[in-house]
Amino acid sequence: MKDSRPDAAPPIPARRWKDGRWEHLEETANEEEQINIFYENGHCTLWAWPHRLEELALGHVLLDRLHDARTDDPIPVEQRGHVLVLDSEPGKRALRVHLDAPAATGETAPCAPLVPDALPAHMDAFMAAPGMWDGTGCFHRAGMLHLATGRLTALAEDISRHNCLDRLAGCCALQGLRPAEHALLLSARITGSLYCKARRAGFSLLISRAAVTAAAWRRALVQGVTLVGFCRPRERRLTVFADTQGRILS
């Protein structure tokens, strides 16, 4: 797992109202830029944190541009691609995505059910990993927990929670990782739209430190997806909303 921390953003002069008086301070505001992404027969733009953009561009094309974003149909798990940086100048960043032909997919080895006591510990390690989460308050993050080894194999951060999933999908395509062999760890609540994107990426086990919406719950019940919310390490608790496949040990 690579460290995703870039150079610190420059401080911004601001004033804060606290305890009945004003005070002047330097506040940290993270960089966000409009990114231009070109792909076969198309072009789109994203607002994103300008770091590790190859993964973001590739994952966004895979999850939102080549498939109907209203469906949950997973992309081919062995889909690969590469990205050409056309312009790296701030404010003009542009990338072109090229997709390879999907390779033949193999069987995903079944994993033993997860012990519930282990999940808050995994969430704690995920949230404590080095990154921008604690720096500005601007970030969401998503990670991939390998079910067979219990190892955090990938971590993605961005201002948008949807961008985090794009980055993980791009990481999988570039490095040959298989989402079906991992649990998806999330800092954000699992909404219907985030659930659909996670399913398109190929995840069947979603674990969030935040809430789960009814739209995500209804889809998970029908599709056999395990949905865990309120996984809070400090409180040593979690809530299993859906687990028809028995992935969490009872």
Secondary structure, 3 states (H helix, E strand, C coil): CCCCCCCCCCEEEEEEEECCEEEEEEEECCCCEEEEEEECCEEEEEEECCCCHHHHHHHHHHHHHCCCCCCCCCCCCCCCEEEEEEECCCCCCEEEEEECCCCCCCCCCCCCCECCCHHHHHHHHHHHCCCCHHHHCCCEEEEEEECCCCCEEEEEEECCHHHHHHHHHHHHHHHCCCHHHEEEEECCCECHHHHHHHHHHCCCEEEECCCECHHHHHHHHHHCCEEEEEEECCCCEEEEEECCCCCECC
